[in-house]
Amino acid sequence: MTRKPLAIGNWKMAMTVAESQAFLREFERRAGAWLDAVDAVICPPYTAIWAVAQTRSDLRIRLGAQNVAACTDPARTGQVSAALLIDAGCEWVELGHWEVRRYLGDDDETVRYKVRIALDAGLKPILFVGEAQDSTMPLKEVLEAQLGRVLNGCRTEEVASMAFVYEPEIAIGGAMPVTQEHVAAGCAILRGWLRAHYSSAVAECVRIVYGGSVAPGFVPQLLACPDVDGLAATRRSRDAAIFAELVRLIAERDTANW
């Protein structure tokens, strides 16, 4: 089955409104020819989501958020609900990123609850899965246990609507991604678990991308992994020229590899 490739840009706590608007204008100009072939999802900081939604003239550029509140009660100071994200223009939401786990205290149960909130609201989760940098357990055991906890209670059609990012914590903010063999193994474990616990149809339609120190120079080796359906970038996704180049490289990947 052919899966449409996916490029995700997570801007983290960067990009002012003005910078976001300038990025969109340049990115549309540079990447427009490739956006029919690749689903590009940009996840700005909360403060720039509305501006990005209003600035984009090319609706092929999808909009996501970097997190969502683990509640629906509006009486929560300092949090942003799924309903507010949808109102601002979001279609996707990132959940389970290692930085949210480490710095904001999310565990697998919290991520599971956020997945449920996102799905019920109509947001599509981008679920981050990966081993901790200090993990000593076998990779397969770690990833399968994490998936089992976070997706507990999700229905087949719900999982089919999601996207997954395999991102080992050790790769975040580094000079280069983990090895090609490491990426291939992690993504294959994710797809194999989905096949075993949901169905072959779900496993074949779900997009699994790699994240962690992604740059254009590493794209060929990363996209050579058969279970990698695209890439998720952070620092490089804030440069319109570089992110457009990533989209182009993903779009031009040899169709025999898909």
N, C-alpha and C positions, 0 to 999 in steps of 0.2 A: 504493500500500500504506500502511496506517495504522501508524505507529510509536508505541508508547506513550511519552509524554514522560518525561524523566529530570531529576531535581534532585539535584545532588551538593553536599554540604557537606564542605569540607576545613578541619578545625580547626587545622591546622599545629601549632606547638608551644605550644598553649594548652589550657585546660580541665582542671582537676583532676578526680579521680574524683567528688568531691561535686558539682562544677559540671556534669559530664557527666550524672550521674543526675538532677539537678534539671532540666536541659535536656530530657531525654527525657520526663519526666513532663509538662512544660508543652507540649512539641512534640506529643506524642500527643493531648493535649486539644485543641489548636488546629487541628491538621492532619488529624485522623482522618477527617473527611468527604471529604478530597481524595486519600487515599492509594490508593484503588482506581483513580484516574485517572492518577496519577503514580507512577513508581518513585522513591522517595526513598532515596538512599544517603548515609550519614554515615561520614566517615573521621576518627576521633579519633586522638590521639596513641597510641603503643603502650601507654602506661601505663593508658589508659582503655578499651581495646578490650573486655576481659573484663567490666568493670563495665557498659558500655553493652549488651553482649550479654545480660547477666543482668537488667538493669533494664527493657529494653523489654518491654512486654506486647503490643505490636502488631508482629507479625512481618512486616507489610508494610513496616516500616522496615528497609532493608537495611544491612549493615555492611561497611565496607571499610577497608583500611589505606592509608597514605600512601606506602609503599615496601616493598620486599622485598629480602632479601639476594641477591646474584648468585651464590649457591652453595647446595648442599644439605648440605655437610659440617657436622655439628653442632659440630665443633671450631673454631668461629670466634667469638672473643670480641667482644661488642658488636654483634652482628648478629641479625636476626630472620628466620627462614626461612619459606618458604611453608607448610610443615607446621605450624609454630607459629601462624601467622595463622589457618589453617583451624581449628585446635584451639581458638583463642580466640573463634571465631564469625564470622570474615570470609568473605564470598562474593566480594568485589571487591578489587582492589588498584590504586592509582594508580601509573603508571609514566611516566617521561620528563618530569616537571615541571621547569620551568626552574630552580627553586631547588635541586633535587637535582643537576641538571646543573652549575650554577655552583659550588655550595658543596661538593658531595660528589664531583664529578669524573666523573659519568656522561656517556659519549658515546653515540652511536647504537648502537655495537656492544654496549656494556653494557646499554642498554635492550633491544636485541634479545634478548640472553641472558636478561634478567629476564622478558621476555614469554614466552620458551620455558619457563622454570622455572615461572612462574605457571600457564600452560596445562597443563603436565604434572602439576601438583599438584592441579588442579581449581579454581583461582582464575580469575575473569574479569578480564582487564586493562581498566583505564580508561586509555587511551593518550593522553597529552598531546602535541599536535603544534602547532608554531608557529614563527614566525621570531624570530631573535635581535634585540634592540633595536638592534644596530649593523649589521644586515644591509643590504647594498646590492644584493643580487641580486633579480631578479623574484620576486614572491611564489609564483607557480605553480612555478617552478623549485626554490625552497627547500623548499616543502611536499612536492612529489612526490619529491624526492631523499630527504628525511627518511623518508617512508613506505616507500620502496623499501628503505632500509637496515634500518629497524626491523622491518618485517614479512617480511623475507627468510626463506623457509622455512616460513612459516605456511600451513596448509591452509585451504581455503575455509570449512569448517565452524568452524574455530577463529576466523577473523576475524569470522564472523557472530555469534559469542558475545560479542564485545568491544563496548566503547563508546569513543568518541573525544571528546576535548575540544580544540577549537581555541582556543588561548590564546597570542596574541602576547606576547612577553616584556615589551614596553613597557607593556602594560595591567596588569601585576601591581602591586598596591599603589597604583594611581593613584586620582585623584578620580572618574574616569568611564571607561567602556569606550571602545574604539576606535569609529570611526564605523560606522553601520549598513551602509554600503557595504563597508567593510573586513571586517566580520563575515560578510556575505553572500558576499563573494568567497572568503574563506578556507574557509568550510564547503562551498561549492560545489566548490572544488578537491579537497577531501578526498573528497567523494562521487563526483566524476567519476573520480578515480584508482581508487577501489575498484571502480567499474563497469568500468573499462578493464582492471584487473589481476586481478579476481576474476570478478564477474558482476553483471548488473543486479539479480538477486535479492538478493545480498549488499548491494549499494549501497542498495537500497530498504528492507532490514530493519535495518541498522546505525543506532544512535542517535549523532548528532553534536551535541554541545552546545557552547555558547560559555562561556568562562571569562575572568575578568579585570575586576576592579572592578565586579562585578554588584551592583545594588541595585534595590529595587522600582520606583523611578522610571524606570529604564531598560528595564524588562521589555517594554513594548509595542513599542518600536523593535527590540529584539533578537529577539523572537519573530515579528516580521513577516518575517524572513528565511526563505525557504522551506526551506532545508536545516538550520535550527536546530531541534533536537528537545528543547530544554530548556536549563538553565543550571547552571553550577558556581560556587558562591560560597565565600568564605573568611571574611572578617571578619563579614559579615552572617549567615553560617550558624551562628555561635556565639550568636546571639540567637534564642531559640525563636520569638518573635513575628514577627520579620522573616523567618526561614526558612520559617515556616508561611505567611506572606503570599506569599513567592516560589512556594511549592508551589501555593497557591490560584490565583495569576495564571497559572501554567503550565497548571493543570488547566482553567481557564476560557477559555483561548485559543480563538478562533473555530475551530470544526472545519473550516471551509473552508480554513484555512491549513495544516492538517496533511496 
